[in-house]
């Protein structure tokens, strides 16, 4: 009887131990990956029937895809983001027009010496281009941009300050390589987006094709900040400041995005967005005298504003 009692007690103890071990293994997470996928679609439509004040029927849509894959383990992090945005607008009597076109890949890697510090030795890689041709509407005879015309690649190393509690990150790099690609030979010959244009003789004959790449080495300052202003109202802002060592050092290229998210519920969100750009190498063209020809005006501040409401699905 005593032997049977001892056997039962040992069996119970072993079972309890195995349960504790199983429960512990379920809690333990060894992947260290954070994954977030976001799909958004905004649509707006205006229709008139016998409307004496007049108006033009129109419909527009915007597809916004964002995917994040972030790795974090102890003193090391690796953040990756893919952003794809495409928008179209159709007005009665006119062809479809592109309103938005973005393809962006961002990757950041960093490590720090101890768990207390908020400073990381970091490296950053950013790539930006678009999916399809862009036009200076209403002129659709010749495109003014296209896939990899331009394309921008920034790669560098520096120091990051990251405050997770305040959702603030600042990155400074004294050595960032900025590569500009213009794969369209016609645009390259025109010297678009800062590349060296083609050379012609006095008779207008082509001597040398324009270059399709433009390489710069300079200083990059990048900052990101998020804040919940009120319940269901979030502010997100991101800015890049870049200046080239060789060409006009101190002349700063600016790329600044700010988004205000107004959350209605889990699947409905309104967004107010603003995007400001200035690049001294990008010469703006406009038809200033209505003769159908675009005149080069030089660099200008570029600004884009968006107000939209639509469906959002995150998983």
Secondary structure, DSSP 4 states (H G I P E B T S, - for coil): -HHHHHHHHHHHHHHHHHHHHHHHHHH-----EEEEEEEEEEEEEE--SS-TT----EEEEEEEEEEEEEEEETTEEEEEEEEEEEEEEEETTS--EEEEEEEEEEEEEEE-SSSS--EEEEEEEEEEE-SS-B--TT--SS-SBBTTEEEEEEEEEEEEEEETTTTEEEEEEEEEEEEEEE--HHHHHTTGGG----EE-TTS-EEEPPPSEEEEEEEEEEEEEEEEEETTEEEEEEEEEEEESSSSTT--EEEEEEEEEEE-SSSEEEEEEEEEEE-TT--EEE-SSSSS-PEEEE---EEEEEEEEEEEEE-
